[in-house]
Amino acid sequence: MLSHIHFQTLEVVDLDRAIRFYREALGMRVERDEPYGDSRWVFMEIPGAQTKLHFSVVAAVAPHDTPRLVLATGDVDATCDTLRERGVGIDKGPEAAPWEPGIRWAILHDSEGNMVLLQTVKETTWLI
């Protein structure tokens, strides 16, 4: 059976700018950065996580009304404080989530214009 999502692709215009943002602002690390045709094969990862973030270069990132990436944190308020200290603008929140009691969330846009949702995630036991 399936074990986890290996990677999620996120569109970026400038690979180096995106790498800097995800490394310096969000604390991810470069897992792989190798030549790939006319571009590069770049994967970022949150230390200790299985799922990776893959960057795909495009001419322009189209605006979206929904997040392109959802990141979990144990404390959205503290994470937003840290991100603000690193120069990241928080577009909305943090605030209580209307979709689930006890969840807090915030919205930001990355260096490429992708909407990113930060939210607390309750620890649950999933049955398959």
N, C-alpha and C positions, 0 to 999 in steps of 0.2 A: 504494500500500500504506500501511499504518499507519506512523506515525512515532514516536509516544510517547503516553503517557496524559496527557490534557490536565489533568484534575483528579480528585481523590478526595474524596468527601463524608464528613465526620465529624460525628456528632451532638454538639450542645452544648446546655446548658441556658441559659447566660448568655454571650451574644456578647462583651460587653466583657471579661469575665473570661477567656474563651478567647483573645481577641486579645492581652490582656496576657501570658498564659502563653506563647503561641507566639512572641510578639515578644520579650519580656524574658528568658524562661528559655531558649527554644530558638534564638533569634537569627533567626527568620523576619521577613519584612517584610510589611506589608499591601499587597497588589497592587491590591485593589479593595474599597471599602466604600461601597455605594450603597443607597438605599431600594429595597425590593422588596416590594410589597404592604404587609402589616402588619409586616414584618420588614425585614431588610437582606440584601443580596447581598454576602457577605464572602469574599474569597479571600486566602489567605496564600501566600507562596512563600519557598523557600530561595534566597538570592541566587545567581544563575547557573544554577538548575535550570529545566527546562521544565515539569515537573508542578507543579500548584498544589493547595492544600488548601482545600476549600470547607466552610464551616460551615453546618449545617442545624439550626435551633432545634427542640428537642423539650421536652416537659414533664419528662422524666427520661431519663437515659442508663442503659440496661439493662446490668447487669454481664455481662461476657463472659469465657470461659475462654481465648480466643485474642486476640491483638493486633488492634486496630482500625486500627493504623497501624504500619508498619515504616519506620524511618529509618536510613539508612546513614551511617557515619562512618569515617574512616580510623583512629581510635584510640578504641575504646570506653572504655578506662580513663581517658584524659585527658578525654573528653567527660563521663563520669560525675563526675569531680573538679570540672569547671567547673560542671556542673549543681548539684552539692551546694553549691558556693560561692554559687550563685544561689538557694538555698533549696529546690531540688527534691529530693524523696525518691526514692531508688533502691530499688525493692522487691525486686529479685533481681539478683545479679551485681555487677560484671561477672565473667564466667567463660568458660571454653572451651566452645564449642558441641559437643554430642555428635553433631550431624547433619553436621558438616563440619570436618575438620581445618584448623587455622589461623584459624578464625573465632572471635571473641569476641562476647559478647552481654550485654545487661542489659535489665531490665524496669522501667518506671516507669508511673505513672498521671498523666494530665494533670489540669488544673484541673477538668475535667468528669467525671472517673472513667473515661475511656477508657484501656484498656491500650495502652501504646506499647512496641514492641520496638526497641531500638537494637542495631545489629550492624555489624561490619566486613563489607565486601564486597570480595571479590577482584576485581581487574580481569581480565576475560576478553574474548575475542573471540567474539561470537555470530555464527553463520552462519544466514542465513535462506534 
